[in-house]
Amino acid sequence: MTRESPRKAILVVMLTALICSGLVSAAVVMLRPIQLNNQMLDQSRNIMQLTGLLPADGQLEDDELLDLYKTLDRRIVHIDAAGFDGEIDPVTFNLSRADNDPELSVGIPPDQDLASLGRRSSYTPVYMVWDGAQLDRIILPVRGNGMWSMLRGYIALESDLNTISGMTFYEQTETPGLGDQITHEHWLEQWQGRRIYDAQGNPRFRVNEGAVQPGTAIAEFEVDGLTGATVTGNAVTGMVHYWFGPHGYRDFLLALREQPPQRPVEDTP
């Protein structure tokens, strides 16, 4: 085989490709635990800021934050059965995959799809914070389509399962300076103390078109509008109405009110 042989050139290319693919595969395997740990860390930050368990300055080392996150009472809810599911591991459950898995998800009736999702998982993880043997708050994931992107976040409810104790958005690519106001701390702080359901059990929470007028009959259900981002604000309202409506968490929350959850025995002080 001469130095200029086509066979030799092909052989060199194949060997190079084989070595490179092996290195890439090895890197993926080696980096996977780090990626999973970073994903859990990012998730834990968003959830833990809603628990009321962080120190006043909110400063914790990554390892401390993860350790505290792992102490949360994490459970899987079967939304359509309006109750907890004990078969699925909440630690390994992947909500994004379940949303697109025909065996784990359901189609949303068009007249109820206020969040423009099309489908949703039948299962979802929830996070409960306890004060002794009493439920202090519950944290629920929510998502819906905004103007340009999927909005993903968590809402924390107080023990009455109606009053909002906190809200966070961890994923969005709305218009910078306009729709992305939903991530601004001063706007999210307005959610605290607002209520989702009226006396008849209907979702009433909404993002106002302007500033909330204190003292009005609906002020307890509203937060200020987003300047220049009415579409995103309406999308957030639709998202909340869907997730706390009849095709979302409503029946599950009703069931919890009728039969309050019990703190796991191993977690009881």
Short mmCIF file of the C-alpha atoms (twelve columns), coordinates in Angstrom:
data_MODEL
# 
_entry.id   MODEL 
# 
loop_
_atom_site.group_PDB 
_atom_site.id 
_atom_site.type_symbol 
_atom_site.label_atom_id 
_atom_site.label_alt_id 
_atom_site.label_comp_id 
_atom_site.label_asym_id 
_atom_site.label_seq_id 
_atom_site.Cartn_x 
_atom_site.Cartn_y 
_atom_site.Cartn_z 
_atom_site.pdbx_PDB_model_num 
ATOM 1   C CA . MET A 1   0.000   0.000  0.000  1 
ATOM 2   C CA . THR A 2   1.600   3.267  -1.117 1 
ATOM 3   C CA . ARG A 3   1.551   6.383  1.036  1 
ATOM 4   C CA . GLU A 4   -0.992  7.942  -1.317 1 
ATOM 5   C CA . SER A 5   -3.273  4.863  -1.292 1 
ATOM 6   C CA . PRO A 6   -7.010  5.717  -0.980 1 
ATOM 7   C CA . ARG A 7   -7.404  2.705  1.299  1 
ATOM 8   C CA . LYS A 8   -4.850  4.098  3.714  1 
ATOM 9   C CA . ALA A 9   -6.605  7.471  3.794  1 
ATOM 10  C CA . ILE A 10  -9.954  5.823  4.480  1 
ATOM 11  C CA . LEU A 11  -8.417  3.679  7.216  1 
ATOM 12  C CA . VAL A 12  -6.900  6.734  8.920  1 
ATOM 13  C CA . VAL A 13  -10.244 8.569  8.757  1 
ATOM 14  C CA . MET A 14  -12.100 5.574  10.206 1 
ATOM 15  C CA . LEU A 15  -9.603  5.112  13.033 1 
ATOM 16  C CA . THR A 16  -9.729  8.817  13.849 1 
ATOM 17  C CA . ALA A 17  -13.530 8.775  13.893 1 
ATOM 18  C CA . LEU A 18  -13.557 5.667  16.087 1 
ATOM 19  C CA . ILE A 19  -11.137 7.185  18.601 1 
ATOM 20  C CA . CYS A 20  -13.029 10.490 18.692 1 
ATOM 21  C CA . SER A 21  -16.391 8.778  19.176 1 
ATOM 22  C CA . GLY A 22  -14.911 6.724  21.986 1 
ATOM 23  C CA . LEU A 23  -13.598 9.841  23.692 1 
ATOM 24  C CA . VAL A 24  -16.934 11.598 23.323 1 
ATOM 25  C CA . SER A 25  -18.808 8.590  24.732 1 
ATOM 26  C CA . ALA A 26  -16.427 8.371  27.667 1 
ATOM 27  C CA . ALA A 27  -16.821 12.086 28.344 1 
ATOM 28  C CA . VAL A 28  -20.619 11.783 28.320 1 
ATOM 29  C CA . VAL A 29  -20.501 8.909  30.809 1 
ATOM 30  C CA . MET A 30  -18.046 10.707 33.068 1 
ATOM 31  C CA . LEU A 31  -19.886 14.046 32.971 1 
ATOM 32  C CA . ARG A 32  -23.399 12.630 33.377 1 
ATOM 33  C CA . PRO A 33  -23.304 12.536 37.204 1 
ATOM 34  C CA . ILE A 34  -22.058 16.136 37.238 1 
ATOM 35  C CA . GLN A 35  -24.830 17.216 34.875 1 
ATOM 36  C CA . LEU A 36  -27.483 15.479 36.970 1 
ATOM 37  C CA . ASN A 37  -26.122 17.055 40.125 1 
ATOM 38  C CA . ASN A 38  -26.192 20.508 38.493 1 
ATOM 39  C CA . GLN A 39  -29.765 19.936 37.333 1 
ATOM 40  C CA . MET A 40  -30.821 18.929 40.841 1 
ATOM 41  C CA . LEU A 41  -28.993 21.951 42.273 1 
ATOM 42  C CA . ASP A 42  -30.764 24.330 39.883 1 
ATOM 43  C CA . GLN A 43  -34.127 22.725 40.641 1 
ATOM 44  C CA . SER A 44  -33.492 22.801 44.378 1 
ATOM 45  C CA . ARG A 45  -32.680 26.532 44.315 1 
ATOM 46  C CA . ASN A 46  -36.026 27.368 42.708 1 
ATOM 47  C CA . ILE A 47  -38.009 25.153 45.041 1 
ATOM 48  C CA . MET A 48  -36.180 25.958 48.257 1 
ATOM 49  C CA . GLN A 49  -36.764 29.695 47.903 1 
ATOM 50  C CA . LEU A 50  -40.494 28.932 48.263 1 
ATOM 51  C CA . THR A 51  -40.217 26.717 51.350 1 
ATOM 52  C CA . GLY A 52  -39.550 29.328 54.015 1 
ATOM 53  C CA . LEU A 53  -36.714 27.119 55.260 1 
ATOM 54  C CA . LEU A 54  -33.767 29.169 54.019 1 
ATOM 55  C CA . PRO A 55  -31.846 31.472 56.360 1 
ATOM 56  C CA . ALA A 56  -32.786 35.149 56.317 1 
ATOM 57  C CA . ASP A 57  -29.885 36.062 54.037 1 
ATOM 58  C CA . GLY A 58  -30.635 33.098 51.758 1 
ATOM 59  C CA . GLN A 59  -26.965 32.152 51.701 1 
ATOM 60  C CA . LEU A 60  -26.176 28.431 51.695 1 
ATOM 61  C CA . GLU A 61  -23.355 26.445 50.172 1 
ATOM 62  C CA . ASP A 62  -24.395 24.169 47.314 1 
ATOM 63  C CA . ASP A 63  -23.990 21.030 49.400 1 
ATOM 64  C CA . GLU A 64  -26.029 22.522 52.250 1 
ATOM 65  C CA . LEU A 65  -28.787 23.547 49.839 1 
ATOM 66  C CA . LEU A 66  -28.972 20.069 48.318 1 
ATOM 67  C CA . ASP A 67  -29.017 18.424 51.735 1 
ATOM 68  C CA . LEU A 68  -31.901 20.656 52.820 1 
ATOM 69  C CA . TYR A 69  -33.741 20.023 49.556 1 
ATOM 70  C CA . LYS A 70  -33.478 16.264 50.067 1 
ATOM 71  C CA . THR A 71  -35.262 16.589 53.412 1 
ATOM 72  C CA . LEU A 72  -38.440 17.859 51.726 1 
ATOM 73  C CA . ASP A 73  -41.467 15.585 51.656 1 
ATOM 74  C CA . ARG A 74  -41.505 14.862 47.917 1 
ATOM 75  C CA . ARG A 75  -44.437 12.898 46.518 1 
ATOM 76  C CA . ILE A 76  -46.004 12.075 43.179 1 
ATOM 77  C CA . VAL A 77  -49.606 13.100 42.578 1 
ATOM 78  C CA . HIS A 78  -51.872 11.357 40.083 1 
ATOM 79  C CA . ILE A 79  -53.723 14.447 38.880 1 
ATOM 80  C CA . ASP A 80  -56.616 12.602 37.243 1 
ATOM 81  C CA . ALA A 81  -57.165 10.408 40.318 1 
ATOM 82  C CA . ALA A 82  -56.838 13.464 42.610 1 
ATOM 83  C CA . GLY A 83  -54.519 11.668 45.004 1 
ATOM 84  C CA . PHE A 84  -50.995 10.561 45.776 1 
ATOM 85  C CA . ASP A 85  -49.344 7.772  43.799 1 
ATOM 86  C CA . GLY A 86  -47.000 5.464  45.662 1 
ATOM 87  C CA . GLU A 87  -45.645 3.553  42.673 1 
ATOM 88  C CA . ILE A 88  -43.514 6.224  41.005 1 
ATOM 89  C CA . ASP A 89  -40.274 7.413  42.589 1 
ATOM 90  C CA . PRO A 90  -40.440 11.239 42.940 1 
ATOM 91  C CA . VAL A 91  -36.630 11.431 42.940 1 
ATOM 92  C CA . THR A 92  -36.187 9.903  39.474 1 
ATOM 93  C CA . PHE A 93  -39.464 11.046 37.887 1 
ATOM 94  C CA . ASN A 94  -38.936 13.295 34.841 1 
ATOM 95  C CA . LEU A 95  -41.915 15.601 34.324 1 
ATOM 96  C CA . SER A 96  -40.828 16.881 30.901 1 
ATOM 97  C CA . ARG A 97  -40.573 13.344 29.526 1 
ATOM 98  C CA . ALA A 98  -43.893 12.334 31.066 1 
ATOM 99  C CA . ASP A 99  -45.627 15.287 29.381 1 
ATOM 100 C CA . ASN A 100 -44.812 13.744 25.990 1 
ATOM 101 C CA . ASP A 101 -45.218 10.063 26.891 1 
ATOM 102 C CA . PRO A 102 -48.587 8.766  25.584 1 
ATOM 103 C CA . GLU A 103 -48.727 6.223  28.403 1 
ATOM 104 C CA . LEU A 104 -48.123 8.794  31.129 1 
ATOM 105 C CA . SER A 105 -49.969 11.810 29.739 1 
ATOM 106 C CA . VAL A 106 -53.430 12.855 28.583 1 
ATOM 107 C CA . GLY A 107 -54.762 15.227 25.974 1 
ATOM 108 C CA . ILE A 108 -56.292 18.434 27.298 1 
ATOM 109 C CA . PRO A 109 -59.808 19.248 26.047 1 
ATOM 110 C CA . PRO A 110 -59.520 22.371 23.847 1 
ATOM 111 C CA . ASP A 111 -62.146 24.252 25.848 1 
ATOM 112 C CA . GLN A 112 -60.097 23.739 29.029 1 
ATOM 113 C CA . ASP A 113 -56.615 24.260 27.588 1 
ATOM 114 C CA . LEU A 114 -56.167 27.756 28.991 1 
ATOM 115 C CA . ALA A 115 -52.393 27.259 29.158 1 
ATOM 116 C CA . SER A 116 -52.131 26.139 25.486 1 
ATOM 117 C CA . LEU A 117 -50.339 22.906 26.389 1 
ATOM 118 C CA . GLY A 118 -52.127 20.331 24.239 1 
ATOM 119 C CA . ARG A 119 -51.083 17.499 26.580 1 
ATOM 120 C CA . ARG A 120 -50.004 17.193 30.178 1 
ATOM 121 C CA . SER A 121 -48.587 14.446 32.332 1 
ATOM 122 C CA . SER A 122 -51.077 12.532 34.456 1 
ATOM 123 C CA . TYR A 123 -48.460 12.617 37.205 1 
ATOM 124 C CA . THR A 124 -46.590 15.464 38.837 1 
ATOM 125 C CA . PRO A 125 -44.163 15.878 41.722 1 
ATOM 126 C CA . VAL A 126 -45.222 18.041 44.660 1 
ATOM 127 C CA . TYR A 127 -43.191 19.245 47.633 1 
ATOM 128 C CA . MET A 128 -44.638 19.604 51.124 1 
ATOM 129 C CA . VAL A 129 -43.229 21.600 54.024 1 
ATOM 130 C CA . TRP A 130 -44.283 20.651 57.528 1 
ATOM 131 C CA . ASP A 131 -44.551 22.577 60.778 1 
ATOM 132 C CA . GLY A 132 -44.458 19.724 63.249 1 
ATOM 133 C CA . ALA A 133 -47.345 17.439 62.267 1 
ATOM 134 C CA . GLN A 134 -49.190 20.225 60.406 1 
ATOM 135 C CA . LEU A 135 -48.821 21.023 56.729 1 
ATOM 136 C CA . ASP A 136 -47.221 24.451 56.399 1 
ATOM 137 C CA . ARG A 137 -47.250 24.784 52.611 1 
ATOM 138 C CA . ILE A 138 -47.295 22.782 49.397 1 
ATOM 139 C CA . ILE A 139 -45.288 23.575 46.256 1 
ATOM 140 C CA . LEU A 140 -46.767 22.711 42.858 1 
ATOM 141 C CA . PRO A 141 -45.196 22.894 39.389 1 
ATOM 142 C CA . VAL A 142 -47.024 24.913 36.734 1 
ATOM 143 C CA . ARG A 143 -46.350 25.593 33.065 1 
ATOM 144 C CA . GLY A 144 -47.969 27.193 30.056 1 
ATOM 145 C CA . ASN A 145 -47.146 28.833 26.745 1 
ATOM 146 C CA . GLY A 146 -46.292 32.515 26.872 1 
ATOM 147 C CA . MET A 147 -45.869 34.855 23.927 1 
ATOM 148 C CA . TRP A 148 -42.653 33.258 22.661 1 
ATOM 149 C CA . SER A 149 -41.813 30.420 24.992 1 
ATOM 150 C CA . MET A 150 -42.907 27.797 27.467 1 
ATOM 151 C CA . LEU A 151 -43.184 29.282 30.944 1 
ATOM 152 C CA . ARG A 152 -42.258 26.892 33.753 1 
ATOM 153 C CA . GLY A 153 -42.427 27.649 37.429 1 
ATOM 154 C CA . TYR A 154 -43.595 26.685 40.890 1 
ATOM 155 C CA . ILE A 155 -46.403 28.064 43.044 1 
ATOM 156 C CA . ALA A 156 -46.362 27.581 46.817 1 
ATOM 157 C CA . LEU A 157 -49.679 27.565 48.680 1 
ATOM 158 C CA . GLU A 158 -50.188 28.072 52.387 1 
ATOM 159 C CA . SER A 159 -51.890 25.435 54.520 1 
ATOM 160 C CA . ASP A 160 -55.364 26.677 53.478 1 
ATOM 161 C CA . LEU A 161 -54.452 25.492 49.955 1 
ATOM 162 C CA . ASN A 162 -55.676 28.779 48.519 1 
ATOM 163 C CA . THR A 163 -53.392 31.602 49.660 1 
ATOM 164 C CA . ILE A 164 -50.197 31.989 47.635 1 
ATOM 165 C CA . SER A 165 -47.032 32.074 49.723 1 
ATOM 166 C CA . GLY A 166 -44.642 32.400 46.785 1 
ATOM 167 C CA . MET A 167 -44.077 32.039 43.054 1 
ATOM 168 C CA . THR A 168 -41.029 31.520 40.868 1 
ATOM 169 C CA . PHE A 169 -40.410 31.071 37.146 1 
ATOM 170 C CA . TYR A 170 -37.336 28.999 36.315 1 
ATOM 171 C CA . GLU A 171 -37.703 28.776 32.541 1 
ATOM 172 C CA . GLN A 172 -38.819 31.394 30.020 1 
ATOM 173 C CA . THR A 173 -37.502 33.216 26.957 1 
ATOM 174 C CA . GLU A 174 -40.015 36.044 26.759 1 
ATOM 175 C CA . THR A 175 -39.102 39.451 25.318 1 
ATOM 176 C CA . PRO A 176 -36.202 40.980 27.288 1 
ATOM 177 C CA . GLY A 177 -37.296 44.016 29.249 1 
ATOM 178 C CA . LEU A 178 -40.990 43.213 28.688 1 
ATOM 179 C CA . GLY A 179 -42.263 39.654 29.104 1 
ATOM 180 C CA . ASP A 180 -39.256 38.635 31.167 1 
ATOM 181 C CA . GLN A 181 -40.583 40.894 33.938 1 
ATOM 182 C CA . ILE A 182 -42.220 37.723 35.252 1 
ATOM 183 C CA . THR A 183 -38.837 36.789 36.732 1 
ATOM 184 C CA . HIS A 184 -38.332 40.127 38.516 1 
ATOM 185 C CA . GLU A 185 -38.296 39.763 42.276 1 
ATOM 186 C CA . HIS A 186 -40.355 42.881 42.994 1 
ATOM 187 C CA . TRP A 187 -43.165 41.601 40.755 1 
ATOM 188 C CA . LEU A 188 -43.118 38.060 42.129 1 
ATOM 189 C CA . GLU A 189 -43.289 39.430 45.680 1 
ATOM 190 C CA . GLN A 190 -46.797 40.719 44.850 1 
ATOM 191 C CA . TRP A 191 -48.007 37.129 44.624 1 
ATOM 192 C CA . GLN A 192 -47.493 36.584 48.338 1 
ATOM 193 C CA . GLY A 193 -50.817 36.690 50.149 1 
ATOM 194 C CA . ARG A 194 -52.904 36.688 46.961 1 
ATOM 195 C CA . ARG A 195 -55.651 34.090 46.713 1 
ATOM 196 C CA . ILE A 196 -56.454 31.736 43.844 1 
ATOM 197 C CA . TYR A 197 -60.071 30.683 44.488 1 
ATOM 198 C CA . ASP A 198 -63.110 32.782 45.322 1 
ATOM 199 C CA . ALA A 199 -65.778 31.716 47.817 1 
ATOM 200 C CA . GLN A 200 -67.429 29.529 45.182 1 
ATOM 201 C CA . GLY A 201 -64.204 27.654 44.449 1 
ATOM 202 C CA . ASN A 202 -63.589 29.278 41.067 1 
ATOM 203 C CA . PRO A 203 -60.062 30.380 40.061 1 
ATOM 204 C CA . ARG A 204 -60.036 34.169 40.249 1 
ATOM 205 C CA . PHE A 205 -56.344 35.025 40.350 1 
ATOM 206 C CA . ARG A 206 -55.168 37.170 37.446 1 
ATOM 207 C CA . VAL A 207 -52.484 39.494 36.195 1 
ATOM 208 C CA . ASN A 208 -54.202 42.868 35.976 1 
ATOM 209 C CA . GLU A 209 -53.962 45.040 32.877 1 
ATOM 210 C CA . GLY A 210 -52.610 47.871 35.026 1 
ATOM 211 C CA . ALA A 211 -51.913 48.512 38.684 1 
ATOM 212 C CA . VAL A 212 -53.992 46.731 41.302 1 
ATOM 213 C CA . GLN A 213 -56.451 49.051 43.049 1 
ATOM 214 C CA . PRO A 214 -56.193 48.392 46.812 1 
ATOM 215 C CA . GLY A 215 -59.481 48.020 48.643 1 
ATOM 216 C CA . THR A 216 -61.429 46.707 45.661 1 
ATOM 217 C CA . ALA A 217 -63.361 43.449 45.849 1 
ATOM 218 C CA . ILE A 218 -60.914 41.701 43.525 1 
ATOM 219 C CA . ALA A 219 -57.624 43.142 44.785 1 
ATOM 220 C CA . GLU A 220 -56.881 39.989 46.806 1 
ATOM 221 C CA . PHE A 221 -56.820 37.993 43.558 1 
ATOM 222 C CA . GLU A 222 -54.653 40.328 41.465 1 
ATOM 223 C CA . VAL A 223 -51.074 41.365 40.816 1 
ATOM 224 C CA . ASP A 224 -49.953 44.375 38.773 1 
ATOM 225 C CA . GLY A 225 -49.895 44.124 35.014 1 
ATOM 226 C CA . LEU A 226 -46.660 43.774 33.040 1 
ATOM 227 C CA . THR A 227 -45.862 47.030 31.265 1 
ATOM 228 C CA . GLY A 228 -45.738 46.419 27.512 1 
ATOM 229 C CA . ALA A 229 -46.283 42.667 27.931 1 
ATOM 230 C CA . THR A 230 -50.034 42.148 28.021 1 
ATOM 231 C CA . VAL A 231 -49.800 38.872 26.067 1 
ATOM 232 C CA . THR A 232 -47.376 37.372 28.585 1 
ATOM 233 C CA . GLY A 233 -49.520 38.610 31.482 1 
ATOM 234 C CA . ASN A 234 -52.629 37.018 29.962 1 
ATOM 235 C CA . ALA A 235 -50.669 33.804 29.444 1 
ATOM 236 C CA . VAL A 236 -49.719 33.715 33.132 1 
ATOM 237 C CA . THR A 237 -53.382 34.227 34.065 1 
ATOM 238 C CA . GLY A 238 -54.436 31.409 31.723 1 
ATOM 239 C CA . MET A 239 -51.725 29.157 33.142 1 
ATOM 240 C CA . VAL A 240 -52.941 29.650 36.715 1 
ATOM 241 C CA . HIS A 241 -56.576 29.171 35.731 1 
ATOM 242 C CA . TYR A 242 -55.758 25.930 33.937 1 
ATOM 243 C CA . TRP A 243 -53.622 24.376 36.663 1 
ATOM 244 C CA . PHE A 244 -56.069 25.261 39.418 1 
ATOM 245 C CA . GLY A 245 -59.134 24.408 37.360 1 
ATOM 246 C CA . PRO A 246 -61.033 21.126 36.866 1 
ATOM 247 C CA . HIS A 247 -58.408 19.595 34.565 1 
ATOM 248 C CA . GLY A 248 -55.557 20.614 36.854 1 
ATOM 249 C CA . TYR A 249 -55.046 20.542 40.619 1 
ATOM 250 C CA . ARG A 250 -58.545 21.569 41.748 1 
ATOM 251 C CA . ASP A 251 -59.857 18.114 42.656 1 
ATOM 252 C CA . PHE A 252 -56.572 17.120 44.285 1 
ATOM 253 C CA . LEU A 253 -56.613 20.225 46.485 1 
ATOM 254 C CA . LEU A 254 -60.267 19.619 47.375 1 
ATOM 255 C CA . ALA A 255 -59.366 16.085 48.419 1 
ATOM 256 C CA . LEU A 256 -56.515 17.396 50.576 1 
ATOM 257 C CA . ARG A 257 -58.875 19.789 52.341 1 
ATOM 258 C CA . GLU A 258 -61.310 16.974 53.098 1 
ATOM 259 C CA . GLN A 259 -58.572 14.587 54.198 1 
ATOM 260 C CA . PRO A 260 -55.389 16.458 55.155 1 
ATOM 261 C CA . PRO A 261 -52.134 14.632 54.385 1 
ATOM 262 C CA . GLN A 262 -50.126 13.037 57.170 1 
ATOM 263 C CA . ARG A 263 -46.459 13.725 57.680 1 
ATOM 264 C CA . PRO A 264 -44.346 10.618 57.071 1 
ATOM 265 C CA . VAL A 265 -43.553 8.925  60.371 1 
ATOM 266 C CA . GLU A 266 -39.794 8.960  59.720 1 
ATOM 267 C CA . ASP A 267 -39.925 12.758 59.262 1 
ATOM 268 C CA . THR A 268 -41.866 13.521 62.434 1 
ATOM 269 C CA . PRO A 269 -39.692 15.174 65.095 1 
# 
